[in-house]
């Protein structure tokens, strides 16, 4: 495959479509992305489903049927999402089979209302896994403190997990520990680990959205032009610096005797997944993150606009190993500016959970409005 996205595949990076929309499934768009661009997976989350269901009349007939059956807004959402997940999983199944279970996954997220409830999250993970009943499903669990124990338990039960809303490298280490420990538990019990799949999803562009705003506040408060220039130079750099250092941590954690022992039993690495890779600031190159996150054994999830832009004018190279010294210096300079990494990443994770909660509320409100209209 000689397309731009095909070149990424040759360099060891999978591209997953960051959208699930029934009209695109029925029109054949999703199939064309698989056939023509080499897309090998798809991701859904509450925001994606809220947008699709609220803006796409393709769902209306099924919504009306479910309303007539007296289903609640949450039950209606789940019925729609599960139907879509199964359709996408079946379209991706040939990739899953061809790659020996290494790729071809679709993801569904547990309710964000449960992000801080370990026991309830585990119940929902199991329910989605057994209800959707596809081997190439991944259930998404946020990397909150309540979520990390669920990650280990679910993986130990053979459930594929996409860990989402990762921002901090220390949080990432916890996620990897959960993965490795789950595999070791299965090995100790004599169970197979060759088909256990997991990705660790770093949200990228959101880091720059927040940090750039904090930097702008400091730029306005600084009197000296030299200091202002130093702060300005950091804008648009921290998200990639964080991702570059996270990738180095990935390489460290998945080398050495501990993982090698698991690899001999058939284990695969838990791939980093770069999420939120569309450029939010129009002043930045529209494929900035997609171009700079190219790396072996990783996944990049992209919306259609980013895929089209990358296809049109993207530059492909193994870019993740570039500028490592600069990445360390940029994070150090951020601390010197009084913007603390731990506080930024904690805020971003909290905001990420809240954004998904807000999307659920909007979605449920839209379904309730349809119910009122139909009763008139």
One Martini backbone bead per residue (centre of mass of N, CA, C, O) as a GRO file, in nm:
protein
  376
    1UNK     BB    1   0.091   0.039   0.027
    2UNK     BB    2   0.126   0.394  -0.097
    3UNK     BB    3   0.000   0.547   0.100
    4UNK     BB    4   0.037   0.732   0.368
    5UNK     BB    5  -0.098   0.524   0.561
    6UNK     BB    6   0.069   0.286   0.450
    7UNK     BB    7   0.342   0.392   0.553
    8UNK     BB    8   0.276   0.369   0.850
    9UNK     BB    9   0.242   0.066   0.855
   10UNK     BB   10   0.541   0.007   0.764
   11UNK     BB   11   0.641   0.159   1.048
   12UNK     BB   12   0.433   0.034   1.286
   13UNK     BB   13   0.153   0.194   1.245
   14UNK     BB   14  -0.168   0.228   1.352
   15UNK     BB   15  -0.494   0.312   1.216
   16UNK     BB   16  -0.766   0.463   1.377
   17UNK     BB   17  -1.097   0.536   1.388
   18UNK     BB   18  -1.245   0.838   1.538
   19UNK     BB   19  -1.530   0.671   1.479
   20UNK     BB   20  -1.896   0.611   1.507
   21UNK     BB   21  -2.121   0.568   1.220
   22UNK     BB   22  -2.392   0.447   1.064
   23UNK     BB   23  -2.389   0.598   0.791
   24UNK     BB   24  -2.092   0.510   0.727
   25UNK     BB   25  -2.151   0.210   0.724
   26UNK     BB   26  -2.378   0.212   0.500
   27UNK     BB   27  -2.212   0.379   0.272
   28UNK     BB   28  -1.891   0.265   0.295
   29UNK     BB   29  -1.671   0.443   0.427
   30UNK     BB   30  -1.536   0.249   0.624
   31UNK     BB   31  -1.454   0.041   0.412
   32UNK     BB   32  -1.269   0.236   0.250
   33UNK     BB   33  -1.067   0.291   0.478
   34UNK     BB   34  -0.968   0.004   0.481
   35UNK     BB   35  -0.898  -0.044   0.171
   36UNK     BB   36  -0.743   0.246   0.102
   37UNK     BB   37  -0.592   0.324   0.405
   38UNK     BB   38  -0.561   0.093   0.634
   39UNK     BB   39  -0.761   0.066   0.843
   40UNK     BB   40  -0.754  -0.122   1.183
   41UNK     BB   41  -0.970   0.061   1.348
   42UNK     BB   42  -1.186   0.163   1.635
   43UNK     BB   43  -1.343   0.443   1.816
   44UNK     BB   44  -1.534   0.497   2.115
   45UNK     BB   45  -1.734   0.752   2.281
   46UNK     BB   46  -1.953   0.957   2.426
   47UNK     BB   47  -1.904   1.191   2.224
   48UNK     BB   48  -1.933   1.035   1.961
   49UNK     BB   49  -2.221   0.921   2.012
   50UNK     BB   50  -2.363   1.187   2.059
   51UNK     BB   51  -2.311   1.302   1.776
   52UNK     BB   52  -2.428   1.076   1.602
   53UNK     BB   53  -2.718   1.048   1.727
   54UNK     BB   54  -2.796   1.362   1.711
   55UNK     BB   55  -2.704   1.393   1.375
   56UNK     BB   56  -2.847   1.105   1.297
   57UNK     BB   57  -3.131   0.962   1.140
   58UNK     BB   58  -3.056   0.655   1.131
   59UNK     BB   59  -3.159   0.608   1.443
   60UNK     BB   60  -3.469   0.671   1.469
   61UNK     BB   61  -3.613   0.400   1.432
   62UNK     BB   62  -3.485   0.256   1.677
   63UNK     BB   63  -3.566   0.461   1.888
   64UNK     BB   64  -3.872   0.429   1.854
   65UNK     BB   65  -3.883   0.131   1.930
   66UNK     BB   66  -3.760   0.166   2.218
   67UNK     BB   67  -3.970   0.360   2.324
   68UNK     BB   68  -4.214   0.164   2.283
   69UNK     BB   69  -4.069  -0.037   2.505
   70UNK     BB   70  -3.973   0.158   2.753
   71UNK     BB   71  -3.699   0.272   2.734
   72UNK     BB   72  -3.437   0.413   2.842
   73UNK     BB   73  -3.192   0.624   2.762
   74UNK     BB   74  -2.963   0.425   2.831
   75UNK     BB   75  -3.079   0.177   2.683
   76UNK     BB   76  -3.078   0.308   2.406
   77UNK     BB   77  -2.784   0.371   2.378
   78UNK     BB   78  -2.679   0.079   2.414
   79UNK     BB   79  -2.825  -0.046   2.173
   80UNK     BB   80  -2.687   0.130   1.960
   81UNK     BB   81  -2.389   0.081   2.032
   82UNK     BB   82  -2.387  -0.229   2.011
   83UNK     BB   83  -2.466  -0.247   1.716
   84UNK     BB   84  -2.221  -0.089   1.607
   85UNK     BB   85  -1.994  -0.258   1.729
   86UNK     BB   86  -2.064  -0.516   1.575
   87UNK     BB   87  -2.030  -0.408   1.291
   88UNK     BB   88  -1.734  -0.320   1.318
   89UNK     BB   89  -1.615  -0.588   1.412
   90UNK     BB   90  -1.693  -0.743   1.151
   91UNK     BB   91  -1.525  -0.563   0.955
   92UNK     BB   92  -1.247  -0.624   1.129
   93UNK     BB   93  -1.204  -0.936   1.150
   94UNK     BB   94  -1.000  -0.997   0.917
   95UNK     BB   95  -0.769  -0.847   1.060
   96UNK     BB   96  -0.761  -1.008   1.318
   97UNK     BB   97  -0.701  -1.280   1.180
   98UNK     BB   98  -0.451  -1.200   1.006
   99UNK     BB   99  -0.293  -1.089   1.288
  100UNK     BB  100  -0.349  -1.274   1.536
  101UNK     BB  101  -0.485  -1.045   1.733
  102UNK     BB  102  -0.326  -0.750   1.687
  103UNK     BB  103  -0.578  -0.642   1.523
  104UNK     BB  104  -0.903  -0.515   1.468
  105UNK     BB  105  -1.037  -0.296   1.666
  106UNK     BB  106  -1.301  -0.216   1.898
  107UNK     BB  107  -1.438   0.051   2.106
  108UNK     BB  108  -1.584   0.071   2.439
  109UNK     BB  109  -1.728   0.271   2.692
  110UNK     BB  110  -1.769   0.326   2.992
  111UNK     BB  111  -1.927   0.487   3.218
  112UNK     BB  112  -1.842   0.797   3.353
  113UNK     BB  113  -2.000   0.759   3.626
  114UNK     BB  114  -1.772   0.514   3.703
  115UNK     BB  115  -1.471   0.631   3.731
  116UNK     BB  116  -1.493   0.604   4.080
  117UNK     BB  117  -1.600   0.286   4.044
  118UNK     BB  118  -1.484  -0.019   4.061
  119UNK     BB  119  -1.715  -0.231   4.079
  120UNK     BB  120  -1.904  -0.111   3.853
  121UNK     BB  121  -1.701  -0.122   3.623
  122UNK     BB  122  -1.662  -0.429   3.616
  123UNK     BB  123  -1.952  -0.500   3.550
  124UNK     BB  124  -1.961  -0.343   3.277
  125UNK     BB  125  -1.732  -0.481   3.134
  126UNK     BB  126  -1.854  -0.765   3.135
  127UNK     BB  127  -2.118  -0.694   2.991
  128UNK     BB  128  -2.002  -0.594   2.724
  129UNK     BB  129  -1.831  -0.842   2.653
  130UNK     BB  130  -2.079  -1.052   2.653
  131UNK     BB  131  -2.279  -0.897   2.467
  132UNK     BB  132  -2.106  -0.842   2.211
  133UNK     BB  133  -1.926  -1.089   2.141
  134UNK     BB  134  -1.613  -1.003   2.056
  135UNK     BB  135  -1.271  -1.056   2.015
  136UNK     BB  136  -1.237  -0.739   1.885
  137UNK     BB  137  -1.283  -0.619   2.160
  138UNK     BB  138  -1.270  -0.310   2.351
  139UNK     BB  139  -1.261  -0.193   2.674
  140UNK     BB  140  -1.305   0.119   2.825
  141UNK     BB  141  -1.078   0.254   3.072
  142UNK     BB  142  -1.007   0.471   3.298
  143UNK     BB  143  -0.698   0.602   3.458
  144UNK     BB  144  -0.798   0.585   3.732
  145UNK     BB  145  -0.776   0.479   4.049
  146UNK     BB  146  -1.035   0.298   4.008
  147UNK     BB  147  -0.947   0.167   3.725
  148UNK     BB  148  -0.682   0.002   3.758
  149UNK     BB  149  -0.794  -0.260   3.899
  150UNK     BB  150  -0.977  -0.336   3.658
  151UNK     BB  151  -0.767  -0.384   3.448
  152UNK     BB  152  -0.637  -0.628   3.576
  153UNK     BB  153  -0.888  -0.809   3.609
  154UNK     BB  154  -0.987  -0.814   3.316
  155UNK     BB  155  -0.728  -0.927   3.189
  156UNK     BB  156  -0.726  -1.189   3.364
  157UNK     BB  157  -1.013  -1.271   3.211
  158UNK     BB  158  -0.967  -1.190   2.888
  159UNK     BB  159  -1.007  -0.881   2.853
  160UNK     BB  160  -1.003  -0.631   2.642
  161UNK     BB  161  -0.806  -0.320   2.689
  162UNK     BB  162  -0.875   0.033   2.692
  163UNK     BB  163  -0.681   0.287   2.812
  164UNK     BB  164  -0.795   0.596   2.926
  165UNK     BB  165  -0.699   0.909   3.007
  166UNK     BB  166  -0.389   0.969   2.953
  167UNK     BB  167  -0.113   1.192   3.076
  168UNK     BB  168   0.070   1.061   3.282
  169UNK     BB  169   0.350   0.875   3.332
  170UNK     BB  170   0.282   0.752   3.609
  171UNK     BB  171   0.009   0.640   3.520
  172UNK     BB  172   0.127   0.459   3.301
  173UNK     BB  173   0.282   0.270   3.490
  174UNK     BB  174   0.027   0.155   3.622
  175UNK     BB  175  -0.090   0.032   3.364
  176UNK     BB  176   0.144  -0.160   3.299
  177UNK     BB  177   0.137  -0.314   3.563
  178UNK     BB  178  -0.146  -0.431   3.520
  179UNK     BB  179  -0.078  -0.589   3.267
  180UNK     BB  180   0.160  -0.766   3.365
  181UNK     BB  181   0.017  -0.890   3.610
  182UNK     BB  182  -0.208  -1.031   3.452
  183UNK     BB  183  -0.026  -1.214   3.287
  184UNK     BB  184   0.116  -1.352   3.527
  185UNK     BB  185  -0.138  -1.477   3.645
  186UNK     BB  186  -0.206  -1.656   3.402
  187UNK     BB  187   0.055  -1.815   3.396
  188UNK     BB  188   0.034  -1.930   3.689
  189UNK     BB  189  -0.255  -2.077   3.588
  190UNK     BB  190  -0.214  -2.183   3.281
  191UNK     BB  191  -0.287  -1.947   3.089
  192UNK     BB  192  -0.348  -1.779   2.813
  193UNK     BB  193  -0.173  -1.478   2.639
  194UNK     BB  194  -0.188  -1.445   2.312
  195UNK     BB  195  -0.499  -1.285   2.320
  196UNK     BB  196  -0.405  -1.040   2.479
  197UNK     BB  197  -0.535  -0.704   2.458
  198UNK     BB  198  -0.374  -0.369   2.464
  199UNK     BB  199  -0.417  -0.015   2.530
  200UNK     BB  200  -0.254   0.313   2.579
  201UNK     BB  201  -0.422   0.627   2.615
  202UNK     BB  202  -0.306   0.924   2.489
  203UNK     BB  203  -0.379   1.259   2.531
  204UNK     BB  204  -0.264   1.527   2.344
  205UNK     BB  205  -0.389   1.814   2.258
  206UNK     BB  206  -0.501   1.889   2.543
  207UNK     BB  207  -0.236   1.982   2.659
  208UNK     BB  208  -0.204   2.240   2.484
  209UNK     BB  209  -0.465   2.380   2.548
  210UNK     BB  210  -0.394   2.429   2.848
  211UNK     BB  211  -0.097   2.527   2.849
  212UNK     BB  212  -0.131   2.769   2.658
  213UNK     BB  213  -0.317   2.922   2.850
  214UNK     BB  214  -0.120   2.942   3.090
  215UNK     BB  215   0.103   3.087   2.930
  216UNK     BB  216  -0.059   3.337   2.847
  217UNK     BB  217  -0.095   3.446   3.134
  218UNK     BB  218   0.216   3.484   3.183
  219UNK     BB  219   0.280   3.668   2.946
  220UNK     BB  220   0.097   3.907   3.046
  221UNK     BB  221   0.266   3.927   3.334
  222UNK     BB  222   0.521   3.991   3.177
  223UNK     BB  223   0.767   4.240   3.122
  224UNK     BB  224   0.984   4.085   2.981
  225UNK     BB  225   1.065   3.999   2.660
  226UNK     BB  226   1.241   3.750   2.710
  227UNK     BB  227   1.033   3.592   2.882
  228UNK     BB  228   0.810   3.587   2.673
  229UNK     BB  229   0.965   3.422   2.459
  230UNK     BB  230   1.004   3.167   2.630
  231UNK     BB  231   0.703   3.110   2.665
  232UNK     BB  232   0.621   3.103   2.365
  233UNK     BB  233   0.816   2.860   2.291
  234UNK     BB  234   0.623   2.646   2.452
  235UNK     BB  235   0.411   2.662   2.262
  236UNK     BB  236   0.322   2.355   2.120
  237UNK     BB  237   0.527   2.131   2.295
  238UNK     BB  238   0.417   1.951   2.540
  239UNK     BB  239   0.263   1.717   2.414
  240UNK     BB  240   0.508   1.595   2.261
  241UNK     BB  241   0.700   1.569   2.494
  242UNK     BB  242   0.527   1.370   2.653
  243UNK     BB  243   0.509   1.150   2.431
  244UNK     BB  244   0.810   1.095   2.396
  245UNK     BB  245   0.862   1.003   2.693
  246UNK     BB  246   0.650   0.780   2.695
  247UNK     BB  247   0.784   0.607   2.473
  248UNK     BB  248   1.043   0.551   2.632
  249UNK     BB  249   0.893   0.402   2.858
  250UNK     BB  250   0.782   0.178   2.687
  251UNK     BB  251   1.056   0.057   2.602
  252UNK     BB  252   1.150  -0.003   2.891
  253UNK     BB  253   0.903  -0.184   2.995
  254UNK     BB  254   0.936  -0.372   2.709
  255UNK     BB  255   1.202  -0.465   2.848
  256UNK     BB  256   1.351  -0.727   2.959
  257UNK     BB  257   1.288  -0.999   3.163
  258UNK     BB  258   0.988  -0.970   3.227
  259UNK     BB  259   0.875  -0.956   2.933
  260UNK     BB  260   1.031  -1.190   2.804
  261UNK     BB  261   0.881  -1.412   2.962
  262UNK     BB  262   0.604  -1.342   2.830
  263UNK     BB  263   0.680  -1.360   2.531
  264UNK     BB  264   0.737  -1.671   2.538
  265UNK     BB  265   0.408  -1.704   2.595
  266UNK     BB  266   0.280  -1.472   2.373
  267UNK     BB  267   0.316  -1.187   2.433
  268UNK     BB  268   0.219  -0.855   2.401
  269UNK     BB  269   0.229  -0.548   2.368
  270UNK     BB  270   0.129  -0.242   2.504
  271UNK     BB  271   0.009  -0.011   2.317
  272UNK     BB  272   0.037   0.295   2.229
  273UNK     BB  273  -0.217   0.554   2.218
  274UNK     BB  274  -0.301   0.821   2.007
  275UNK     BB  275  -0.502   1.074   2.117
  276UNK     BB  276  -0.607   1.360   2.023
  277UNK     BB  277  -0.471   1.441   1.702
  278UNK     BB  278  -0.610   1.687   1.652
  279UNK     BB  279  -0.596   2.019   1.568
  280UNK     BB  280  -0.701   2.302   1.761
  281UNK     BB  281  -0.490   2.504   1.655
  282UNK     BB  282  -0.480   2.705   1.368
  283UNK     BB  283  -0.164   2.781   1.398
  284UNK     BB  284  -0.126   2.490   1.342
  285UNK     BB  285  -0.057   2.223   1.197
  286UNK     BB  286  -0.301   1.993   1.098
  287UNK     BB  287  -0.058   1.744   1.124
  288UNK     BB  288   0.130   1.758   1.367
  289UNK     BB  289   0.072   1.501   1.541
  290UNK     BB  290   0.071   1.283   1.324
  291UNK     BB  291   0.372   1.336   1.234
  292UNK     BB  292   0.509   1.325   1.547
  293UNK     BB  293   0.385   1.009   1.628
  294UNK     BB  294   0.571   0.825   1.477
  295UNK     BB  295   0.569   0.468   1.567
  296UNK     BB  296   0.652   0.183   1.693
  297UNK     BB  297   0.400   0.011   1.834
  298UNK     BB  298   0.144   0.195   1.745
  299UNK     BB  299  -0.140   0.417   1.782
  300UNK     BB  300  -0.364   0.617   1.573
  301UNK     BB  301  -0.630   0.835   1.628
  302UNK     BB  302  -0.861   0.947   1.366
  303UNK     BB  303  -1.027   1.164   1.210
  304UNK     BB  304  -1.129   1.238   0.901
  305UNK     BB  305  -0.983   1.509   0.862
  306UNK     BB  306  -0.698   1.401   0.931
  307UNK     BB  307  -0.683   1.183   0.719
  308UNK     BB  308  -0.715   1.373   0.474
  309UNK     BB  309  -0.471   1.553   0.536
  310UNK     BB  310  -0.256   1.332   0.540
  311UNK     BB  311  -0.312   1.229   0.255
  312UNK     BB  312  -0.244   1.509   0.114
  313UNK     BB  313   0.024   1.642   0.325
  314UNK     BB  314   0.183   1.429   0.457
  315UNK     BB  315   0.471   1.346   0.662
  316UNK     BB  316   0.685   1.058   0.658
  317UNK     BB  317   0.827   0.943   0.972
  318UNK     BB  318   1.032   0.853   1.236
  319UNK     BB  319   0.957   1.096   1.488
  320UNK     BB  320   0.965   1.013   1.802
  321UNK     BB  321   1.295   1.030   1.832
  322UNK     BB  322   1.284   1.321   1.828
  323UNK     BB  323   1.371   1.566   2.052
  324UNK     BB  324   1.443   1.458   2.348
  325UNK     BB  325   1.602   1.685   2.486
  326UNK     BB  326   1.386   1.899   2.439
  327UNK     BB  327   1.161   1.765   2.600
  328UNK     BB  328   1.297   1.786   2.876
  329UNK     BB  329   1.340   2.097   2.868
  330UNK     BB  330   1.040   2.178   2.840
  331UNK     BB  331   0.938   2.057   3.109
  332UNK     BB  332   1.134   2.220   3.285
  333UNK     BB  333   1.037   2.504   3.191
  334UNK     BB  334   0.751   2.474   3.293
  335UNK     BB  335   0.824   2.463   3.591
  336UNK     BB  336   0.975   2.738   3.596
  337UNK     BB  337   0.690   2.885   3.519
  338UNK     BB  338   0.472   2.742   3.730
  339UNK     BB  339   0.394   2.475   3.568
  340UNK     BB  340   0.256   2.177   3.679
  341UNK     BB  341   0.241   1.865   3.569
  342UNK     BB  342   0.060   1.723   3.779
  343UNK     BB  343  -0.170   1.933   3.765
  344UNK     BB  344  -0.232   1.915   3.466
  345UNK     BB  345  -0.294   1.606   3.444
  346UNK     BB  346  -0.518   1.601   3.656
  347UNK     BB  347  -0.707   1.803   3.521
  348UNK     BB  348  -0.741   1.651   3.251
  349UNK     BB  349  -0.874   1.398   3.365
  350UNK     BB  350  -1.112   1.532   3.504
  351UNK     BB  351  -1.218   1.673   3.245
  352UNK     BB  352  -1.257   1.418   3.076
  353UNK     BB  353  -1.476   1.293   3.246
  354UNK     BB  354  -1.673   1.537   3.233
  355UNK     BB  355  -1.713   1.542   2.925
  356UNK     BB  356  -1.849   1.263   2.915
  357UNK     BB  357  -2.081   1.332   3.102
  358UNK     BB  358  -2.194   1.563   2.929
  359UNK     BB  359  -2.253   1.383   2.682
  360UNK     BB  360  -2.457   1.203   2.821
  361UNK     BB  361  -2.658   1.422   2.896
  362UNK     BB  362  -2.715   1.516   2.608
  363UNK     BB  363  -2.807   1.246   2.497
  364UNK     BB  364  -3.040   1.188   2.698
  365UNK     BB  365  -3.194   1.448   2.633
  366UNK     BB  366  -3.246   1.383   2.333
  367UNK     BB  367  -3.408   1.125   2.382
  368UNK     BB  368  -3.629   1.258   2.558
  369UNK     BB  369  -3.729   1.449   2.335
  370UNK     BB  370  -3.825   1.227   2.142
  371UNK     BB  371  -4.034   1.113   2.335
  372UNK     BB  372  -4.214   1.368   2.350
  373UNK     BB  373  -4.280   1.390   2.049
  374UNK     BB  374  -4.414   1.100   2.018
  375UNK     BB  375  -4.652   1.168   2.242
  376UNK     BB  376  -4.820   1.396   2.075
   0.00000   0.00000   0.00000
